[in-house]
Amino acid sequence: MPNYQCKVRDQRGEPFQKTLSGANVAEVRNRLRNMGYLIVTPITLLKEGKSTANAKLAVPLIASIQQRLAMGQKVQLNDITLFSRQFATMINAGVSMVRALNIIAEQTPNARLRRIIAEILARVEAGSSLSDSFTRYPEVFSNLFIGMVRAGEAGGVLDEVLLRISAFLEASAKLRRQIKSAMTYPIAVGVLAILMFVGMLLWLLPIFTNMFAQMDAKLPAYTQFLIDLSNTLRSPSGLLVFGGIVGAVMLFRRFAATEQGKHIIDRYLLQLPIIGVLTQKIGVSRFTRTLGTLIRSGVPLLNALEIVRDSSGNMVISGAVEDVRQAVREGEPVSKPLEQADIFPPMVTQMISVGEETGAIDAMLEKIADFYDQEVEATIKSLTSLLEPLMMVGIAALVGSIMLGMYLPLFSIINAVGK
């Protein structure tokens, strides 16, 4: 389509040049008026010069590369949170939806999200609803996000719903950061300890092995075991061991991706001594906050339970939520089937029951979520303080096991010389 250009004024009266593609001048004029612009100068057709035409030969290749790079970039949770906050602020300030999407598309740092917002803008201009436009990108916008936007459109409170979405995403991002920060230290220390153990086994122990061979000393059983392990890892058989480990990891990941594998792993995590308590608290917090946010945004209860079921992140909790949904469909309150699920503590079910009786279940759910967020934070801190000395002991044990294997023959030799 040809490009047209003219000078327009936005809703604040600020003039600027606007370029828009269209079939003809009438179509461009209608689109500009629908976008809320006041046309100041006549709409003129942009003509391409010779230099522009020659330079345009390289544009398809460059555009194709930029498009591939943009679509390959991952959209983070923080990007969606920022988009929701900016969109809600502009809608609440009276900026038209099309104008708000246009502004956000121009200033979004994430290239992939910027392109998606531009495509959503084009669909909205063509007459599609905002929620229907979001459904075309399920890998970026979750069912929770789309359901709340649809409820906001139906109730005429899109700005309030978007603010709730951004607040919910910010709380979820905070919880995720806490979990990542708690796991980063033990994982890094564990990897460092393994690398140190393997390094000493492959490069330091052979030096002592040659020395023991020259002395023709009888080696203790533990030292001989370490030497045999080192020789195996340094030989072609070590590649088989490494391949077996990689294969086992790949098989486990494939099993964990199946529905049965997810259910077994999630149930096992809930049964672990400390990790299980933390997993339960995280699941309860996510369940109550998500359900409370959806209900407060006007999403019907059955639809809200369906969204919570699909976004719980734990198969055991998903099964419990599905049981609750089926019971609610038959006319029972939410609290009654929750009492039969072992995953939800009695305090949670009793507070939800009180919320149902008072008609303020959304507020009660958010209070439960706030309480369990604090519990998760306290549990993570106590877990971190417990893991630090345990990791130090683990490193000392791995390094000490190699040192012990190297020095045991020396003690034997010294004792033999002394006698």
C-alpha positions in Angstrom: 0.0 0.0 0.0 1.2 3.6 -0.6 2.2 5.8 2.2 0.5 9.1 3.0 1.6 11.9 5.2 0.0 14.9 6.9 0.2 17.1 9.9 -2.2 16.3 12.8 -2.9 17.3 16.4 -3.4 14.8 19.2 -6.0 15.1 22.0 -3.7 17.5 23.9 -3.4 19.8 20.8 0.2 19.1 20.1 1.0 19.0 16.3 3.3 16.4 14.6 3.8 14.7 11.3 1.9 11.4 10.9 2.7 8.8 8.2 0.1 6.1 7.5 -0.4 3.5 4.7 -3.7 3.1 3.0 -5.5 2.3 -0.2 -6.5 5.9 -0.8 -6.8 9.3 0.9 -10.3 8.7 2.1 -9.3 5.5 4.0 -6.3 7.3 5.6 -8.5 10.2 6.6 -11.1 7.9 8.3 -8.3 6.0 10.1 -6.7 9.2 11.4 -10.1 10.4 12.7 -10.8 7.1 14.4 -7.4 7.3 16.1 -8.5 10.6 17.6 -6.3 13.0 15.5 -7.3 16.4 14.1 -6.0 16.7 10.5 -4.3 20.1 10.1 -2.8 19.9 6.6 -3.9 18.1 3.4 -3.0 14.4 3.1 -0.3 13.9 0.5 1.1 10.8 -1.1 4.7 10.1 -0.4 6.7 9.5 -3.6 9.8 7.4 -3.7 12.9 8.9 -5.3 15.5 7.0 -7.3 17.9 6.7 -4.4 15.0 5.5 -2.2 14.0 2.9 -4.8 17.6 1.7 -5.2 18.1 1.6 -1.4 14.9 -0.3 -1.0 16.4 -3.4 -2.7 18.3 -4.2 0.5 15.3 -3.4 2.8 13.5 -6.9 2.5 16.7 -8.7 3.6 17.3 -6.4 6.5 13.7 -6.4 7.5 13.6 -10.2 7.4 16.6 -10.4 9.6 15.2 -7.9 12.1 11.9 -9.7 12.1 13.5 -13.0 12.9 15.6 -11.5 15.7 12.6 -9.7 17.1 10.4 -12.7 17.1 13.1 -14.8 18.7 13.5 -12.5 21.7 11.7 -13.8 24.8 9.0 -11.6 26.4 9.7 -11.5 30.2 7.2 -11.1 33.0 8.6 -7.7 33.7 7.8 -6.6 30.1 4.2 -7.6 30.4 4.0 -5.9 33.8 5.4 -2.6 32.4 3.0 -2.8 29.4 0.0 -3.3 31.7 1.0 -0.4 34.0 1.6 2.0 31.1 -1.6 1.0 29.3 -3.7 1.3 32.4 -2.3 4.8 33.2 -3.0 6.2 29.7 -6.5 4.7 29.5 -7.3 6.1 33.0 -5.9 9.5 31.8 -8.4 9.6 29.0 -6.1 8.6 26.1 -7.9 6.6 23.5 -7.0 2.9 23.3 -5.5 3.2 19.8 -3.4 6.1 20.7 -2.2 4.4 23.9 -1.2 1.3 22.0 0.6 3.4 19.4 2.6 5.2 22.1 3.5 2.0 23.9 4.5 0.3 20.7 7.0 3.1 19.9 8.7 3.1 23.4 8.6 -0.6 24.3 12.3 -1.8 24.7 11.5 -5.5 23.9 11.6 -5.9 20.1 9.3 -8.9 20.0 6.7 -7.3 22.3 6.9 -4.1 20.3 6.0 -5.9 17.2 3.2 -7.8 18.9 1.7 -4.6 20.2 1.8 -3.1 16.7 0.0 -6.1 15.3 -2.6 -5.8 18.1 -3.0 -2.1 17.3 -3.7 -3.0 13.7 -6.4 -5.6 14.7 -8.0 -3.1 17.1 -8.1 -0.5 14.3 -9.7 -3.1 12.1 -12.5 -3.6 14.6 -11.4 -6.5 16.7 -11.8 -6.4 20.5 -8.7 -6.0 22.7 -9.1 -9.4 24.4 -9.6 -11.2 21.0 -6.4 -9.6 19.8 -4.5 -10.8 22.8 -5.7 -14.4 22.3 -3.6 -14.6 19.1 -0.5 -14.6 21.3 -1.0 -17.2 24.0 2.8 -17.6 24.4 3.0 -14.0 25.6 -0.4 -13.3 27.2 -1.7 -15.9 29.6 -5.3 -17.1 30.0 -5.4 -15.1 33.3 -4.4 -11.9 31.5 -6.9 -12.4 28.6 -9.7 -13.4 31.0 -9.3 -10.3 33.1 -9.1 -8.0 30.0 -12.3 -9.5 28.6 -14.0 -9.0 32.0 -12.8 -5.4 32.1 -14.1 -4.7 28.6 -17.5 -6.2 29.5 -17.8 -4.1 32.7 -16.3 -0.9 31.2 -13.5 -0.8 33.8 -10.6 -1.8 31.6 -8.2 0.7 33.3 -9.0 -0.7 36.8 -8.6 -4.3 35.6 -5.2 -3.4 33.9 -4.0 -1.9 37.2 -5.0 -5.1 39.0 -3.2 -7.1 36.4 0.0 -5.1 36.8 -0.2 -5.3 40.6 -0.8 -9.1 40.3 2.2 -9.5 37.9 4.4 -7.4 40.2 3.6 -9.6 43.2 4.2 -12.7 41.1 7.5 -11.3 39.8 8.6 -10.4 43.4 7.8 -14.0 44.6 9.7 -15.4 41.6 12.7 -13.2 42.3 12.8 -14.4 45.9 12.8 -18.0 44.9 15.5 -17.4 42.3 17.7 -15.5 44.7 17.3 -18.3 47.3 18.2 -21.0 44.7 21.0 -19.2 43.0 23.5 -19.5 45.9 23.2 -23.2 46.6 23.2 -24.1 42.9 26.3 -22.0 42.2 28.1 -23.4 45.2 27.0 -27.0 44.3 28.3 -26.6 40.7 31.6 -25.1 42.0 32.0 -28.0 44.4 31.4 -30.6 41.7 33.9 -28.8 39.3 36.5 -28.7 42.1 36.0 -32.4 42.8 36.2 -33.4 39.1 39.2 -31.1 38.6 41.2 -32.6 41.5 40.2 -36.1 40.4 41.4 -35.6 36.8 44.5 -33.4 37.2 45.7 -33.3 40.8 45.3 -37.0 41.7 47.3 -38.4 38.7 50.4 -36.5 40.0 50.2 -38.3 43.3 49.5 -41.6 41.4 52.8 -41.4 39.6 54.6 -40.7 42.8 53.0 -43.7 44.5 53.9 -45.9 41.5 57.6 -44.9 41.8 57.6 -45.7 45.5 56.0 -49.1 44.8 53.8 -48.6 47.9 50.7 -50.6 48.7 47.8 -48.3 48.4 44.8 -48.2 50.8 41.5 -49.4 49.3 40.0 -45.9 49.3 42.9 -44.4 47.5 42.9 -47.2 44.9 39.2 -46.6 44.3 39.9 -42.9 43.6 42.7 -43.7 41.3 40.5 -46.2 39.4 37.8 -43.6 39.1 40.3 -41.0 37.8 41.6 -43.5 35.2 38.2 -44.4 34.1 37.1 -40.7 33.6 40.4 -39.9 31.7 40.0 -42.9 29.4 37.6 -43.3 26.5 35.2 -45.0 29.0 34.8 -41.5 30.5 33.0 -40.4 27.4 30.5 -43.3 27.9 30.0 -42.2 31.5 29.4 -38.6 30.4 27.1 -39.7 27.7 25.1 -41.9 30.2 24.7 -38.9 32.5 23.5 -36.7 29.6 21.2 -39.4 28.4 19.7 -39.9 31.9 19.2 -36.1 32.2 17.4 -36.0 28.8 15.2 -38.9 29.7 14.3 -37.4 33.0 13.4 -34.1 31.3 11.3 -35.9 28.8 9.5 -37.8 31.5 9.1 -34.6 33.5 7.4 -33.0 30.5 4.6 -35.6 30.4 1.5 -35.2 32.5 2.2 -38.3 34.5 5.7 -37.2 35.2 4.7 -33.7 36.3 2.1 -35.2 38.7 4.7 -37.6 40.2 7.3 -34.9 40.6 4.9 -32.4 42.0 3.6 -34.9 44.5 7.1 -35.9 45.5 8.1 -32.2 46.0 5.2 -31.7 48.4 6.4 -34.7 50.5 10.0 -33.4 51.0 10.8 -32.1 54.5 11.5 -28.4 53.9 11.0 -28.0 50.2 7.5 -29.5 50.5 6.3 -26.9 53.0 7.7 -24.1 50.8 6.1 -25.6 47.7 2.7 -25.8 49.5 2.9 -22.2 50.6 3.8 -21.0 47.2 0.9 -23.0 45.7 -1.6 -21.6 48.2 -0.4 -18.1 47.7 -0.6 -18.3 43.9 -4.1 -20.0 44.1 -5.6 -17.4 46.4 -4.1 -14.3 44.8 -5.0 -15.4 41.3 -8.6 -16.4 42.2 -9.1 -13.2 44.3 -7.8 -11.0 41.4 -10.0 -12.7 38.9 -13.2 -12.5 41.0 -12.5 -8.8 41.9 -12.1 -8.1 38.2 -15.5 -9.5 37.4 -14.6 -12.9 35.9 -17.3 -15.5 36.6 -16.4 -18.0 39.3 -16.3 -21.1 37.1 -14.2 -19.3 34.5 -11.9 -18.0 37.2 -11.4 -21.6 38.6 -10.7 -22.8 35.2 -8.0 -20.2 34.7 -6.5 -20.9 38.2 -6.4 -24.6 37.4 -4.4 -24.0 34.2 -2.0 -21.5 35.8 -1.4 -23.1 39.2 2.0 -24.5 38.3 1.5 -27.7 40.3 -0.4 -30.7 39.0 -1.6 -31.7 42.5 -3.1 -28.2 43.1 -4.5 -28.3 39.5 -6.3 -31.5 40.4 -7.7 -30.1 43.6 -8.9 -26.9 41.8 -10.6 -29.1 39.2 -12.4 -31.0 41.9 -13.5 -27.6 43.4 -14.7 -26.4 40.0 -16.8 -29.5 39.5 -18.3 -29.2 43.0 -19.1 -25.5 42.4 -20.7 -26.4 39.1 -23.1 -28.7 41.1 -24.0 -25.8 43.4 -21.6 -26.3 46.4 -19.6 -23.4 47.8 -15.9 -23.1 47.2 -14.8 -23.8 50.8 -16.5 -27.2 51.1 -14.5 -29.1 48.4 -11.4 -27.3 49.5 -11.6 -28.9 53.0 -11.3 -32.3 51.3 -8.1 -31.4 49.6 -5.0 -32.1 51.7 -3.0 -29.3 50.0 -5.0 -26.5 51.5 -4.5 -25.8 55.3 -7.6 -25.5 57.5 -7.0 -21.8 58.0 -7.3 -21.2 54.3 -10.6 -23.1 54.0 -12.1 -21.4 57.1 -11.2 -17.9 55.9 -12.6 -18.6 52.5 -15.8 -19.9 54.2 -16.1 -16.6 56.1 -15.5 -14.7 52.9 -18.4 -16.5 51.2 -20.7 -15.9 54.2 -19.9 -12.1 54.2 -19.9 -11.7 50.4 -16.2 -10.5 50.4 -14.5 -13.6 49.2 -12.2 -11.6 46.9 -10.9 -9.5 49.8 -10.5 -12.6 52.0 -8.5 -14.3 49.2 -6.1 -11.4 48.9 -5.6 -11.3 52.6 -4.7 -15.0 52.6 -2.3 -14.4 49.7 -0.6 -11.5 51.5 -0.2 -13.8 54.6 1.3 -16.6 52.6 3.6 -14.3 50.7 5.1 -13.3 54.0 5.3 -17.0 55.0 7.1 -17.8 51.8 9.5 -15.0 52.3 10.3 -16.1 55.9 10.6 -19.7 54.8 13.0 -18.8 52.0 15.2 -16.8 54.4 15.3 -19.6 56.9 16.1 -22.1 54.1 18.9 -19.9 52.8 20.4 -19.5 56.3 20.3 -23.3 56.6 21.7 -24.1 53.2 24.8 -21.8 53.6 26.5 -23.9 56.3 25.4 -27.2 54.6 26.9 -26.1 51.3 30.2 -25.2 53.1 30.2 -28.6 54.7 29.5 -30.2 51.3 32.4 -28.5 49.7 34.7 -29.4 52.5 33.6 -33.0 52.3 34.2 -33.2 48.5 37.6 -31.6 48.7 38.5 -33.4 51.9 37.7 -36.8 50.3 40.3 -36.2 47.6 42.8 -34.9 50.0 42.3 -37.9 52.3 42.8 -40.3 49.4 46.0 -38.6 48.4 47.5 -38.4 51.9 46.5 -41.8 53.2 49.4 -43.6 51.4 51.8 -41.0 52.6 50.8 -41.8 56.2 51.3 -45.5 55.5 54.8 -44.9 54.0 55.8 -42.7 56.9 54.7 -45.3 59.4 56.6 -48.1 57.5 59.8 -46.0 57.4 59.5 -45.3 61.2 59.3 -48.9 61.9 
